[in-house]
């Protein structure tokens, strides 16, 4: 599990997006990219089918199963904030 959490300065009530400081969590290796808070609603695990980062939450996580980690293979994966 790769969590990211932060506090954010309050935005103007009527503004969108609501976050002043929008941080995005990604984990990438080769052509596979996981974005924070993009989960399969059945398993609760992160999915690599999304192409959009979460722009609404101050807590983001990437949760991978052992088989997902194995599928990434040996080598270096990059975690970005």
FENCOR-V788324 format. One record per run of one state. SS is the DSSP state (alpha for helix, beta for strand, coil for the rest). FROM is the first residue (numbers start at 1). TO is the last residue. If there is no record, write none. Layout:
BEGIN
ss=SS from=FROM to=TO
ss=SS from=FROM to=TO
END
This chain:
BEGIN
ss=coil from=1 to=1
ss=beta from=2 to=5
ss=coil from=6 to=25
ss=beta from=26 to=29
ss=coil from=30 to=31
ss=beta from=32 to=35
ss=coil from=36 to=38
ss=beta from=39 to=39
ss=coil from=40 to=45
ss=beta from=46 to=46
ss=coil from=47 to=58
ss=beta from=59 to=62
ss=coil from=63 to=65
ss=alpha from=66 to=72
ss=coil from=73 to=77
ss=beta from=78 to=80
ss=coil from=81 to=81
END
